[in-house]
Amino acid sequence: MIPSVILLEKGASTIHADVGEILFHEDSMALFYYQVLNGRVRLSNFLSDGREVLHNVICANEGFGEVAILDNGLNTVTAIADSSCTLLKISSKKFFEIMHEYGHLHHVISQKIARELHFKLFMIKLIYNRSPEEILSNLIHKLNESKRLVCQECNRLMLTRQQLANMTGLRVETIIRTMKQMEKDDKLNIVRGKVFVPADGID
């Protein structure tokens, strides 16, 4: 998103987070913008019963935290290191300075927010579908089409079954059962517990 050199010139710090480490909590003040150098971060809400609602997984060279900063409000999600990761972290004040000095980055940020909103609306429509297979098929197709969370070299789905459940609202048992049926129907391959999408995608 934002070139690392610009972030560093503006005083961004390099931080490391271990898997499971919380970078910020839902309803906390939006004080920083983050950009992932390596590893992954997931953005989630947690229900009163402890269940996790997964909204997004941020991968290398992607950023997060800008929406709450631009809204001058609170973080609406909890950010958790999904793996050991390295990030750049910069204050909201410096983030605004970058937006002011590098006008073309407004377009970059706007495009990112638009893509995320499009995906969120896609997910809302998707989870109202009563067929678990259609939900999974359409979600995996969408991720593959957008080249996100599906390895473009080996076609491996980069989400766990639990994460798919947290993202779709389906039970883990339903995800497992549905994937086994999809494998029987040659819609995906499961090798040693890892899920692979066919090279030509899911019909």
Disulfide bonds with the S-S distance in Angstrom:
none
